[in-house]
Amino acid sequence: MADWSRITRITLLSLLGAGVIVYAVWFYYGEGGLRDHNRLRATFAEQKLEIARLELQKQELSSYLEAVRRGDRAALELAARRYGLVAQNEYLWKIVPLPTDSTNE
């Protein structure tokens, strides 16, 4: 004769085990699961590095701008050469060569 309590217990444990396996697969591969979490964590770390780099660049440009405001000649020369900035009493000239016409040669 069949022992129904033992069959029920084995069935429930099998279903519980299958449920745990399905949940583990969903937890790892599902939307918002562990893989998404790891990807978001890596993206967050990259963004923190980018923010730190931009903050450093901002500090360097702020100190450079302060040197321009003070009238530092080296900073003014660099501003004129690199960024095309000129003072109120200066003019900026740009020489643009004309394209060569191959039919006139």
trRosetta pair geometry for C-beta under 8 A, 3 or more apart (Angstrom, degrees):
i j d omega theta_ij theta_ji phi_ij phi_ji
2 7 6.3 9 171 -30 112 138
3 6 4.1 37 107 18 115 116
3 7 6.6 153 89 -16 63 86
4 7 5.5 -54 -141 40 36 112
4 8 6.0 39 158 -21 68 106
5 8 5.8 -52 -145 37 29 112
5 9 6.3 31 154 -21 62 108
6 9 5.7 -53 -146 36 31 113
6 10 6.4 29 156 -16 65 106
7 10 5.9 -54 -146 38 29 108
7 11 6.2 31 154 -20 63 109
8 11 5.7 -56 -147 38 29 112
8 12 6.2 26 156 -17 65 108
9 12 5.9 -55 -145 37 28 108
9 13 6.3 24 157 -14 64 108
10 13 5.9 -57 -144 41 29 108
10 14 6.2 32 155 -21 64 108
11 14 5.8 -56 -147 36 28 112
11 15 6.4 25 155 -16 64 106
12 15 5.8 -54 -146 38 31 109
12 16 6.2 33 153 -20 64 107
13 16 5.5 -52 -143 38 32 114
13 17 6.2 35 156 -20 65 105
14 17 5.8 -53 -147 37 29 111
14 18 6.3 28 154 -16 64 106
15 18 5.7 -54 -145 39 31 110
15 19 6.2 35 153 -22 64 107
16 19 5.6 -54 -148 35 30 114
16 20 6.5 32 153 -20 64 103
17 20 5.7 -51 -148 33 32 111
17 21 6.5 30 153 -17 64 104
18 21 5.7 -54 -149 37 33 111
18 22 6.3 33 153 -17 67 106
19 22 5.7 -54 -145 39 31 110
19 23 6.1 31 155 -19 65 108
20 23 5.7 -55 -145 39 29 111
20 24 6.3 32 154 -22 64 106
21 24 5.7 -53 -147 34 30 112
21 25 6.5 29 155 -17 63 104
22 25 5.9 -55 -150 37 31 110
22 26 6.3 29 153 -15 65 108
23 26 5.6 -56 -146 41 32 110
23 27 6.0 37 154 -26 67 107
24 27 5.5 -50 -142 34 29 115
24 28 6.5 20 159 -12 62 107
25 28 6.2 -62 -149 40 28 103
25 29 5.9 -17 170 21 67 115
25 30 7.9 93 122 -33 59 94
26 29 6.7 -75 -126 58 22 81
26 30 4.1 26 -175 -36 67 133
26 33 6.8 -162 146 -89 50 131
27 30 6.5 -3 -67 26 13 112
27 33 5.2 139 168 -141 32 105
27 34 6.1 48 143 -20 78 103
28 33 5.5 65 140 159 6 135
28 34 4.9 -31 -121 37 54 118
28 35 6.3 67 172 -25 62 95
29 33 5.9 25 57 58 16 163
29 35 6.5 30 -110 4 38 132
30 33 4.2 114 59 -46 70 123
31 36 6.7 55 -163 -41 41 152
32 36 5.5 -69 -105 66 16 150
32 37 7.7 53 179 -50 46 85
33 36 5.6 102 52 16 54 100
33 37 7.0 -98 120 -6 34 98
34 37 5.4 -53 -146 35 33 117
34 38 6.4 32 156 -18 66 103
35 38 5.8 -53 -147 37 32 109
35 39 6.3 32 153 -18 64 107
36 39 5.6 -55 -145 39 32 112
36 40 6.2 31 156 -18 67 107
37 40 5.9 -56 -146 38 28 109
37 41 6.3 30 153 -22 63 107
38 41 5.6 -51 -145 34 32 113
38 42 6.5 32 155 -18 64 103
39 42 5.9 -54 -150 35 31 110
39 43 6.4 31 151 -18 64 107
40 43 5.5 -53 -146 38 34 113
40 44 6.2 39 153 -23 66 105
41 44 5.6 -51 -148 34 30 114
41 45 6.6 32 152 -19 63 103
42 45 5.7 -52 -150 34 33 111
42 46 6.5 33 151 -18 64 104
43 46 5.7 -54 -150 37 33 112
43 47 6.3 32 152 -19 66 106
44 47 5.7 -54 -147 37 31 111
44 48 6.5 35 153 -22 64 103
45 48 5.7 -50 -149 32 32 113
45 49 6.7 33 152 -16 63 103
46 49 5.8 -56 -154 36 33 111
46 50 6.4 32 150 -18 67 106
47 50 5.5 -52 -145 38 35 112
47 51 6.2 38 154 -21 67 104
48 51 5.7 -51 -146 36 31 112
48 52 6.4 32 154 -19 64 104
49 52 5.7 -54 -148 36 32 111
49 53 6.4 33 153 -19 65 105
50 53 5.6 -53 -148 36 32 112
50 54 6.3 28 154 -16 66 107
51 54 5.8 -56 -145 40 30 108
51 55 6.2 35 154 -22 65 105
52 55 5.7 -51 -146 34 31 113
52 56 6.5 32 154 -18 63 103
53 56 5.8 -55 -153 35 31 111
53 57 6.4 30 150 -17 65 106
54 57 5.4 -51 -145 39 36 113
54 58 6.2 42 151 -24 66 103
55 58 5.4 -50 -147 34 32 115
55 59 6.5 33 153 -19 64 102
56 59 5.8 -52 -150 34 32 111
56 60 6.5 32 152 -18 64 105
57 60 5.7 -54 -148 37 33 111
57 61 6.3 29 155 -15 66 107
58 61 5.9 -57 -145 40 29 107
58 62 6.2 33 154 -23 64 107
59 62 5.6 -53 -145 34 30 114
59 63 6.5 27 157 -15 64 103
60 63 6.0 -56 -150 37 30 106
60 64 6.3 30 151 -18 64 109
61 64 5.4 -54 -145 40 34 115
61 65 6.1 38 154 -22 67 104
62 65 5.7 -51 -144 36 30 111
62 66 6.4 33 153 -20 62 104
63 66 5.6 -50 -148 34 33 114
63 67 6.6 37 150 -20 63 102
64 67 5.6 -53 -153 33 33 112
64 68 6.6 35 148 -19 65 101
64 75 6.1 169 -164 -141 69 113
64 78 7.6 -91 -157 96 116 135
65 68 5.5 -49 -150 34 37 113
65 69 6.4 38 151 -19 66 103
66 69 5.6 -51 -147 36 34 113
66 70 6.4 34 152 -19 64 104
67 70 5.7 -53 -147 36 33 111
67 72 4.1 -39 178 25 91 141
67 74 7.7 -43 160 75 133 86
67 75 3.7 162 119 -61 113 161
68 71 7.7 47 176 -69 32 23
68 72 6.9 -73 -77 43 29 91
68 75 4.8 -131 -69 135 63 120
68 76 6.1 123 -130 -79 75 64
68 79 5.5 72 -108 -50 128 148
68 85 7.7 6 -148 106 144 155
70 75 7.8 71 56 45 92 146
71 76 6.9 0 -160 -45 44 129
72 75 4.0 61 83 16 110 113
72 76 6.6 174 86 -14 54 85
73 76 5.6 -55 -144 38 32 111
73 77 6.2 33 156 -20 66 106
74 77 5.7 -53 -147 36 30 112
74 78 6.3 30 153 -17 63 107
75 78 5.6 -54 -146 39 32 112
75 79 6.2 36 152 -23 65 105
76 79 5.5 -51 -146 34 32 113
76 80 6.4 32 154 -19 64 104
76 87 7.3 9 -158 -54 124 109
77 80 5.8 -54 -149 35 31 110
77 81 6.3 19 157 -10 66 110
78 81 6.0 -60 -140 44 30 103
78 82 5.5 2 173 3 70 118
79 82 6.7 -59 -120 50 19 92
79 83 5.3 -40 -161 44 59 114
79 85 4.2 -42 155 55 103 125
80 83 7.6 -30 -65 57 7 72
80 84 7.2 27 -162 -133 40 16
80 85 5.9 -95 -83 70 47 65
80 86 6.2 70 -117 -89 94 60
80 90 7.7 -55 -115 132 127 161
84 92 6.2 64 -171 -145 85 150
86 90 4.1 -135 -175 91 106 114
86 91 6.8 42 178 -142 161 3
86 92 4.8 -140 -36 -49 141 101
87 90 4.6 84 50 5 79 111
100 105 8.0 37 168 -53 109 113
101 104 4.7 66 89 2 107 110
101 105 7.8 -175 98 -24 64 81
102 105 6.0 -40 -162 9 45 118
